[in-house]
Amino acid sequence: MEEGELPWLLVNEIGGIRGILHSHVPFLKKHFHLITMKEFLENRKDIGKKVQAIYLWWHKPVINKELLQSLPNLKVIANSGVGMDHLDLKLVASFGVKMANAPRAVSSTTADTGMALLLASARRLVEVHNISVSPSVEKYCEADILGVKVTGATLGIIGMGSIGYKIALRAKAFEMNILYHNRTRRKVQEEQDVGATYCKKIDSLLQQADFVMLVVSLTPQTHKLIGKRELELMKPTATLINISRGAVVDQEALLVALQTGVIGAAALDVTSPEPLPRDHPLLKLKNVIITPHLGIKTNKATYMITEEAVENILAALNGLPLPSEVLPS
Ligand SMILES: O=CC(=O)O
């Protein structure tokens, strides 16, 4: 890097479906010389040597061995979210490249998304919206729109990291009974603060909950964590809410459970794949709400994610500890 030159940051593209947001560009340009994948591919040899950092926006660009080999001076990859399941962490680390995610920016907004799905599903908001805007007044009046009462209902949170904990805080305000399962139990004081009861075994949480919220990271241990057996443990009136990753649920088993009344409803911010093929039977069920991986998508949270990414990248380039470093497990 020439003296006075800004470090080169590779991004997938600017704008478009998978590109960084136009509104973030002036901020990024204050710190970096921005380069897109298209520009890199046009002059791989010269540009490759200059790139020191990658900002992954919505899992793009895809990081593979070939890309890493063509970036000999890459120091850090910053991810625009908290889940790192799209990255081969060991591969990246083997190139001496550091990695960071953005937990600070993500947790509140993702917890909001979880609660929004819970409430929307319980009170059948999508169905009643469609009825309310229907041209037929009869349809408006005849609507059978009895939902599920949230106050006093039992919420089972699977995954009590920072997002899970913020969901518990919100659920407390809705006067819900809160159960949670996590690899490690939270401190007693933290449990008391949100009124949450620890379930060592997932099964007992599944049996008791009216709403089950999945907030775990996708790992080999959580892949298809919720399958036929687990769904059959749930109450026939229960709702499954997934804000983690589609692959945490056996989607075929979920489809059958929803079609046959094994569980009552599902609200899914994530599916496998995303988006689902347009003729997928899950899209046709009345008792399912699907949102397009809405997770963190607010103006403020996305901007905070970019700020957190910049903070991590600058730390790595200056040889300082990364505030949100992710290590291969
Ligand atoms: O999906 C969103 C995230 O990983 O933060």
The ligand as an SDF file (V2000), in Angstrom:
LIG
                    3D

  5  4  0  0  0  0  0  0  0  0999 V2000
  -29.0720  -13.7630    9.7550 O   0  0  0  0  0  0  0  0  0  0  0  0
  -28.5950  -12.8390   10.3300 C   0  0  0  0  0  0  0  0  0  0  0  0
  -27.3750  -12.9060   11.0670 C   0  0  0  0  0  0  0  0  0  0  0  0
  -26.6680  -13.9070   10.9370 O   0  0  0  0  0  0  0  0  0  0  0  0
  -27.0690  -11.9520   11.7890 O   0  0  0  0  0  0  0  0  0  0  0  0
  1  2  2  0
  2  3  1  0
  3  4  2  0
  3  5  1  0
M  END
$$$$
